[in-house]
Amino acid sequence: MAVNYAVVYSDPADADLERMSFQLAGRGPEYAAKWEAGLRQAVRELPDFPGPLSHARDEEASVHYKREVRRLLFYGSTRRSGTPVRILFALLPPAPDDPPKTAETVIFLLRLLHGAQSLLPDEPAA
């Protein structure tokens, strides 16, 4: 029996997406729209195979959020090499107040980060 997944963006993930789209708009509105459409398509495909065998565990995020966090690397709509975006997500049970049969598991998008961008703020210079 297949598991029914729902994808939910956290507020920080929404803000990350908005910030990245705004930055990419400097390359042209068509480029930014194509990039965002590609990212959203990659996220829509997460329920096809979201488990531990399909996506690497993100150690930094797992420590930061104190739960297992997985990552999907997104290289852009052209799929060329370059700096990927790390899509950080966790698999969670649905909330108690969710309608019955909405989903058996929630794919909760925590953050969208550029390549090696850290979750932790930069350390102040001494």
C-alpha positions in Angstrom: 0.0 0.0 0.0 1.4 3.4 -1.0 1.9 6.1 1.6 0.0 9.3 1.0 2.3 12.4 1.4 1.5 16.0 1.7 4.2 18.7 1.1 4.2 21.7 3.5 6.4 24.8 3.3 7.6 26.3 6.6 7.5 30.1 6.9 11.4 30.2 6.6 11.3 28.0 3.5 8.7 30.4 1.9 10.9 33.4 2.8 14.0 31.6 1.4 12.2 30.9 -1.9 11.0 34.5 -2.2 14.5 35.9 -1.4 16.1 33.6 -4.0 13.5 34.4 -6.7 14.1 38.1 -6.0 17.8 37.7 -6.4 17.5 35.7 -9.6 15.2 38.3 -11.1 18.4 40.3 -11.6 19.2 37.8 -14.4 15.8 38.5 -15.9 12.2 37.8 -14.9 11.9 34.9 -17.3 15.0 33.2 -15.8 13.7 33.7 -12.2 10.3 32.3 -13.2 11.8 29.3 -14.9 14.1 28.6 -11.9 11.2 28.8 -9.4 9.0 26.6 -11.6 11.8 24.0 -11.7 12.3 24.1 -8.0 8.6 23.8 -7.3 8.5 20.8 -9.7 11.4 19.1 -7.8 9.5 19.6 -4.6 6.3 18.2 -6.1 8.3 15.1 -7.0 9.5 14.5 -3.5 6.5 12.3 -2.6 7.6 9.8 -5.3 10.4 8.6 -3.1 11.2 10.8 0.0 12.7 8.2 2.3 16.2 7.6 3.7 17.4 5.7 0.7 16.6 8.4 -1.8 18.0 11.6 -0.1 21.1 12.0 2.0 20.8 13.0 5.7 21.9 16.6 6.2 24.1 16.4 9.4 24.2 20.1 10.2 20.4 20.5 9.8 19.7 17.3 11.8 21.8 18.6 14.7 20.3 22.1 14.4 16.6 20.9 14.3 17.2 17.9 16.7 15.5 15.5 14.3 16.4 13.7 11.1 16.6 16.1 8.2 17.1 15.1 4.6 18.2 17.2 1.7 17.4 17.4 -2.0 19.9 19.2 -4.1 18.4 21.4 -6.9 20.7 22.7 -9.6 18.2 24.8 -11.4 15.8 24.2 -14.2 18.6 23.6 -16.7 20.2 20.9 -14.5 23.7 22.2 -15.3 26.4 21.9 -12.8 26.8 24.9 -10.5 26.0 25.8 -7.0 23.0 23.8 -5.9 20.2 24.8 -3.6 19.8 22.5 -0.6 16.1 21.8 0.0 16.0 20.7 3.6 13.0 18.6 4.7 11.8 16.3 7.4 9.2 13.5 7.3 6.6 14.1 10.0 3.3 12.6 11.0 0.2 14.8 10.2 -1.0 17.2 12.8 -3.8 15.9 15.1 -6.2 18.5 13.7 -5.6 17.6 10.0 -8.6 16.2 8.3 -8.6 12.3 8.3 -7.0 10.7 5.3 -5.3 14.0 4.2 -1.9 12.4 4.5 -0.2 9.7 6.3 3.1 11.5 6.3 4.0 15.2 5.9 7.1 16.3 4.0 7.9 19.5 5.9 10.2 21.8 4.0 12.4 23.5 6.6 14.7 25.7 4.6 16.1 26.4 1.1 19.8 27.3 1.3 22.4 28.1 -1.4 25.0 25.3 -1.7 27.3 25.4 1.3 25.3 28.2 3.1 25.1 27.3 6.8 22.0 27.3 9.0 24.0 28.9 11.7 24.7 32.6 11.8 28.3 33.7 11.0 30.5 33.8 14.1 31.5 37.4 15.0 35.1 38.3 14.3 37.2 38.4 17.5 
